[in-house]
Amino acid sequence: MPPPPAAKDPRCPTPVPPAPLAPTLRYGDSGAEVEKLQRLLAARGVYSGKFDGKYGTRTENAVSTFQWQNDIEGDDWGVYGPATRRALEG
């Protein structure tokens, strides 16, 4: 009788998939991640709009302002990508 597959062997832990990467957010996006971004930007004093979860002109401008104030390179202006996320959430 063949041995059971390794995945069922209690001595072999089941591989855990890597955590999903945080999404890049940009104009036109919406949802809970955008609302979180708006709140983070407001806490830094660069966003004063509604926390509506809509990545519109105000959110885009606030991201650009934050990028400029913090000399962030690596993301396009107004785009909440990895470099901007590290600076804002780190």
LINPEUR-V743635 format. One record per backbone hydrogen bond with DSSP energy under -0.5 kcal/mol. NH is the residue of the N-H (numbers start at 1). CO is the residue of the C=O. If there is no record, write none. Layout:
# LINPEUR-V743635
nh;co
NH;CO
NH;CO
This chain:
# LINPEUR-V743635
nh;co
8;5
9;6
10;8
12;9
13;11
17;15
25;80
28;55
29;26
31;53
35;31
36;32
37;33
38;34
39;35
40;36
41;37
42;38
43;39
44;40
45;42
46;41
47;41
52;50
55;29
55;53
56;54
60;56
61;57
62;58
63;59
64;60
65;61
66;62
67;63
68;64
69;65
70;66
71;68
72;67
79;76
80;25
81;79
85;81
86;82
87;83
88;84
89;85
90;86
